[in-house]
Amino acid sequence: SRGYASFIITFNGYDDIPDSVFDIMDLRKYVQGLFSRVPHLFFYMANMPEVRDNLLLCICDFEKIGKNHGLSYEALLEMPLEDPDS
């Protein structure tokens, strides 16, 4: 379909900040604004899983519970989540 997987987004000027994209409030607000204007933005996003994951984390509420204890980004993504209702 027209435009599918044709869009790439990057953020410049934050290389000196050790935080992840989704930890930087200005970027979270920007990405949330993009999705409020274009709710189907993921349809247009190029197949770049790390970029997609970071954008998804920008629009989600999350609670940071501690450091990653040296785990890689991939290992953190594969960790099972606990059900808060159990």
C-alpha positions, 0 to 999 in steps of 0.5 A, a space after each residue: 500500500 502507498 507509503 507503507 514502511 517508508 518513514 524513518 525518524 531520528 533524533 539529533 542533539 542528544 548524543 551527550 545524554 546517557 538516557 534512552 529516547 523514551 527517558 527524555 521528556 521533550 522527546 516523549 512529548 514530541 512523539 506523543 504529539 506526532 501520534 496524536 496527529 497521525 495515529 497510524 504512524 506505525 504503518 508508515 515506519 520503516 522496519 527498524 525494530 529498535 526505532 519502533 520500540 523506542 517510539 512505542 515506549 515514548 507513547 506508553 506510560 511506564 514506571 522505571 523500577 531500577 537500573 538494568 544491572 548491565 543487561 543488554 537492550 535485547 535482554 531487557 526486551 525479552 524479559 517476561 513481565 509480571 501480571 500486576 493482578 496475580 
